[in-house]
Amino acid sequence: MVPEVQERVRLASPRGNALDLPAALVAAGLLAVSYAGASGLPRILLALGFTFFVPGRAIVTNWPRMASWSEVAMSVIFSLAATTLLATVMLWAHAWRPLGLFQVEAWLSLAGLCWGIAHRHRRRPGSSPVAAGVVAGEQ
């Protein structure tokens, strides 16, 4: 017997939205502060928030199965892993430019967050405006 394929409609995750917006604000704020050349406590706090959360959140928001495990914990793990990996590659390549690395990472993170938000709220034919997507094969 072939198992029946069930389709169910998932609603847009309010937790995903509540995590993506602050992550995007941290990335945009830190970009603004770095382009302005400002320093001090606000820049340090934004840098810590960015390093520990934003790149990982951009990954997790686009990986729904990973988000179902733990959106915050997986964001922190992936953020630290991605930041460490990119810094290591830059050091090995003898191209250490921390500000340039951060700016590329921040713009890519913003793009990933925007893509994830848009993908989560995309309307599909035949679905209600509240529906975020159709997942097939889950029981």
Buried (B, 14 or more C-beta within 10 A) or exposed (E): EEEEEEEEBEEBBEEBBEBBEEBBBBBBBBBEBBEEEEEEEEBEEBBEBBBBBBBBBBBBBBBBEBBEEEBBEBBBBBBBEBBEEBBEEBEEEEEEEEEEBBBEBBEBBBEBBBEBBEEBBEEEEEEEEEBBBEEEEEE
